[in-house]
Amino acid sequence: MSEKNFDIKNLTTFKIGGKIKEVFFPNTIDEFVQILQKIPNIPVFGNLSNTLISSDGYDGQIILTTKMDNIKIDGTHVVVDCGVKGPKLSQTVAEKGLSGLEFMIGFPGSIGGEVYMNASANSQSVSDTLVSATCYCEQKGILKLTKDELKFDYRTSRCQRENLTVLQAEFELVKKPIDEIKKQMEANLAFRKSHQPSLALPNCGSIFKNPKGDSAGRLLDSIGAKQMSFGGVKVWENHANFIVNHSCGTSFDVLSLMYKMHQGIKKEYNIELEPEIRFLGGNIEKENELCQILYQKMLK
């Protein structure tokens, strides 16, 4: 199933984005793979929680995995489709007394993206409990890769380096009393609330990855980033590595503010921060110029 000239804005956590030429919504792995085979290099997105889409839209085709939401639990073994949202999975396994995914309760993203980037928080990460992931590779087709084969590292995996699309993930969890699991989930939510803006303030999570051995938030705070703004967006006053859309901001506003933050750190510390969020666009020359600077390492 697909929709043409799809207005994406309200599906993004940034509440920014124009119309997409065509969006596919696969229901099964077979449907998903058929689309990937038919349209090579088609961008794939989950919950659009770490994505900035151009206000001018995207003159191409994308896949949204939101309809791929099956969860199968067999004892402590859990098999999850890529479109399942992190909080849904965290709550579902908690009700079965299964621990290991408490950290996902505060993540708005989907499992495909969380495996792809080895999402982590509160001393837990995807790679801690993941057994294997079923992925699609344009050259080799469907691959089932073990945790070791996925070569996880901080906020990255083999999936990013080889452009693999995550279709399904398998986890091995541990039994714990439900009240202990829920207590940890409540603590995780409280921590997130105090350290990150709620989605009532449209945002897409951390803007830049932490450089090795340091914190992007600390570096940005040191150069006064909390006072930075551009157009309808600004840096969140409680953490310098978040941008919030406070007044009908545009994608150009976000990229321009990211550029100010990026250049401030480069000038002060000679460190080039790497964006953690994805950008989809290409029609606006000024945005493309900013992306060439911000995403240069990722474009090589």
Buried (B, 14 or more C-beta within 10 A) or exposed (E): EBEEEBEBBEBBBBBBBBBBEBBBBBBEBEBBBEBBEEBEEBBBBBBBBBBBBBBBBBBBBBBBBBBBBBBEBEEBEBBBBBBBBBBBBBBBBBEBBBBBBBBBBBBBBBBBBBBBBBBBBBEBBBBBBBBBBBBBBEEEEBBEBEBEEBBBEEBBBBBBEBEBBBBBBBBBBEEBEBEEBBEBBEEBBEBBEEEBBEBEBBBBBBBBBBBEEEEBBEBBBEBEBBEBBBBBBBBBEEBBBBBBBBEEBBBBBBBBBBBBBBBBBEEEBEBBBBBBBBBBBBBBEEBBEBBEBBBEEEEE
